[in-house]
């Protein structure tokens, strides 16, 4: 049986593997590219909308600077909100490669029995996962705004919501390789373990630079947890 600390340690130790490094480079590059495009579009839209209002209500000498400052603040808040969604969607495109690398090194029998997910299925899984993340974070948003007065309540609420989501998504990435097409009834781990794994990854996603490693470490750890646990003994 593989414990969560051991799964994380094994995953971190394998980050230097060429297969993992390739996935890390591709996922980080695509995530940053998507964010660069979204950031530029958001900045342009916010700057245009805010500047029109500011020019109409404030002296011209202050309009450009204030518009840019407000756009920057709102853009950073949007980036913080969307990063988990984008990172999760991107890593699901490459999840099969991460799981293959871990299984090939540590669980060759599981690797031999697994099915390779076609790109179309990987994309569909990514879209569904991103859609769930957006939906649940939007549902949590009104409560998060109310909790702003607590100082820490908003961050804890988003952490809790995303811990639940990530725990599910990361383990499904592995289970789908060992399930019939369209089914997620393959090997699984228990709800508590899924939540703790998701909580660790959600916390790492909030830390600059580590947030690029977090989805890869999470997918690899889920692989160890699933294959290192008795099939009928979820915890």
C-alpha positions in Angstrom: 0.0 0.0 0.0 1.4 3.4 -1.0 0.7 6.3 1.4 0.1 9.8 0.2 3.5 11.1 1.4 5.3 8.3 -0.3 3.3 8.9 -3.5 4.3 12.5 -3.5 7.9 11.7 -2.8 8.0 9.2 -5.7 6.4 11.7 -8.0 8.9 14.5 -7.1 11.8 12.0 -7.5 10.6 11.2 -11.1 10.4 14.8 -12.2 13.9 14.5 -13.8 12.8 11.7 -16.1 12.9 12.7 -19.8 9.2 11.6 -20.3 8.1 13.7 -17.4 10.3 16.7 -18.4 8.8 16.6 -21.9 5.2 16.7 -20.5 6.2 19.4 -18.1 7.7 21.6 -20.8 4.7 21.1 -23.1 2.1 21.7 -20.3 3.9 24.7 -18.9 4.5 26.2 -22.3 0.9 25.8 -23.4 -0.5 27.1 -20.0 1.7 30.2 -20.3 0.8 30.7 -23.9 -3.0 30.5 -23.1 -2.5 32.9 -20.2 -0.5 35.3 -22.3 -3.3 35.4 -24.9 -6.1 35.6 -22.3 -4.2 38.3 -20.4 -3.6 40.5 -23.4 -7.3 40.2 -24.4 -8.5 40.9 -20.9 -6.1 43.9 -20.5 -7.3 45.4 -23.8 -11.0 44.9 -22.9 -10.7 46.3 -19.4 -8.5 49.2 -20.4 -10.9 50.2 -23.1 -13.9 49.9 -20.9 -12.4 51.6 -17.8 -10.7 54.4 -19.7 -13.9 55.5 -21.4 -15.5 55.9 -17.9 -12.4 57.6 -16.4 -12.0 60.0 -19.3 -15.6 61.1 -18.9 -15.3 61.6 -15.1 -11.7 62.6 -14.3 -9.1 65.0 -15.7 -7.3 63.6 -18.8 -3.9 63.8 -17.0 -5.0 60.9 -14.7 -7.0 58.7 -17.1 -4.3 56.6 -18.7 -2.4 55.8 -15.5 -5.5 55.0 -13.4 -7.1 52.9 -16.2 -4.0 50.9 -16.5 -3.7 50.4 -12.8 -7.3 49.2 -12.4 -6.9 46.9 -15.5 -3.8 45.4 -13.9 -5.4 44.7 -10.6 -8.5 43.2 -12.2 -6.4 41.2 -14.6 -4.3 39.7 -11.8 -7.5 38.7 -9.9 -8.9 37.1 -13.0 -5.6 35.3 -13.6 -5.6 34.0 -10.0 -9.2 32.8 -10.5 -8.6 31.1 -13.9 -5.1 29.6 -13.4 -6.5 26.4 -11.8 -9.0 26.0 -14.6 -6.4 26.5 -17.4 -3.8 24.4 -15.8 -6.2 21.5 -15.2 -7.5 21.6 -18.7 -4.0 21.6 -20.2 -2.6 18.8 -18.0 -5.5 16.6 -19.0 -4.3 16.8 -22.5 -1.0 15.3 -21.4 -2.2 13.2 -18.5 -1.9 10.0 -20.5 1.8 10.6 -21.0 2.4 11.3 -17.3 0.5 8.1 -16.2 2.3 6.1 -18.9 5.7 7.3 -17.6 4.9 6.4 -14.0 3.4 3.1 -14.8 6.3 2.1 -17.1 8.8 2.8 -14.3 7.0 1.5 -11.3 4.0 -0.6 -12.4 4.9 -2.4 -15.7 2.0 -4.9 -15.4 -0.5 -2.1 -15.1 1.1 -0.3 -18.1 0.8 -3.5 -20.2 -2.9 -3.8 -19.4 -3.8 -0.1 -19.9 -5.5 1.4 -22.9 -4.1 4.5 -24.6 -6.6 7.3 -24.7 -7.1 8.9 -28.1 -6.5 12.6 -28.4 -10.2 13.2 -29.0 -11.0 11.6 -25.6 -8.2 13.5 -23.9 -9.6 16.8 -25.2 -13.2 15.9 -24.2 -12.0 15.0 -20.7 -10.1 18.3 -20.5 -13.2 20.3 -21.6 -15.4 18.5 -19.1 -12.9 19.0 -16.3 -12.5 22.7 -17.1 -16.3 23.1 -17.3 -16.8 21.6 -13.9 -14.0 23.8 -12.4 -15.6 26.9 -13.8 -19.1 26.0 -12.7 -18.2 25.1 -9.1 -15.9 28.1 -8.7 -18.7 30.4 -10.0 -21.2 28.8 -7.6 -18.7 29.5 -4.8 -18.0 33.1 -5.9 -21.0 34.8 -4.1 -20.1 33.0 -0.8 -16.5 34.0 -1.3 -17.4 37.6 -1.7 -19.4 37.5 1.6 -16.4 35.9 3.3 -14.1 38.7 2.2 -14.7 40.4 5.5 -13.1 37.4 7.4 -9.8 38.0 5.6 -9.1 34.3 5.1 -12.5 32.8 4.5 -12.5 33.5 0.8 -9.2 31.7 0.2 -10.2 28.7 2.4 -13.5 28.4 0.5 -11.8 28.4 -2.9 -9.2 26.0 -1.6 -11.9 23.6 -0.4 -13.9 23.7 -3.6 -10.8 23.1 -5.7 -9.5 20.4 -3.5 -12.7 18.4 -4.1 -12.5 19.0 -7.9 -8.8 18.3 -8.3 -8.9 15.1 -6.2 -11.6 13.8 -8.5 -10.0 14.9 -11.8 -6.5 13.6 -10.9 -7.7 10.2 -10.0 -10.0 9.9 -13.0 -7.0 10.6 -15.3 -5.5 7.4 -14.1 -8.7 5.3 -13.8 -9.8 6.1 -17.3 -6.7 4.2 -18.7 -8.0 1.1 -16.9 -11.7 1.4 -17.6 -13.9 0.7 -20.6 -14.3 3.7 -23.0 -16.5 6.3 -21.5 -16.4 4.8 -18.0 -14.7 6.0 -14.9 -15.3 2.8 -12.9 -11.7 1.7 -12.8 -9.4 1.5 -9.9 -10.1 4.2 -7.3 -9.0 5.6 -4.0 -11.1 6.8 -1.1 -12.7 10.1 -0.7 -10.5 11.3 2.1 -7.3 10.5 0.2 -8.6 12.1 -2.9 -9.5 15.3 -1.0 -6.1 15.5 0.7 -4.3 15.0 -2.6 -6.5 17.6 -4.2 -5.9 20.0 -1.3 -2.1 19.7 -1.6 -2.3 20.3 -5.4 -4.7 23.2 -4.9 -2.3 24.8 -2.4 0.6 24.4 -4.7 -1.3 26.0 -7.6 -1.4 29.2 -5.5 2.4 29.4 -5.3 4.2 31.0 -8.3 6.5 28.6 -10.3 5.4 25.6 -8.2 1.9 26.0 -9.8 3.5 24.8 -13.1 4.7 21.6 -11.4 1.6 21.0 -9.3 -0.6 19.3 -11.9 2.2 17.0 -13.0 3.0 16.0 -9.4 -0.7 15.5 -8.7 -1.3 13.2 -11.7 1.8 11.2 -10.9 0.9 10.9 -7.2 -2.6 9.7 -8.2 -1.0 7.0 -10.3 1.0 5.8 -7.3 -2.0 5.9 -5.0 -4.2 3.9 -7.3 -1.7 1.2 -8.2 -0.1 1.0 -4.8 -3.4 0.4 -3.0 -5.4 -2.9 -2.7 -8.1 -2.6 -5.3 -11.0 -3.0 -2.9 -9.7 -1.0 0.0 -10.5 2.7 -0.5 -9.9 5.0 2.5 
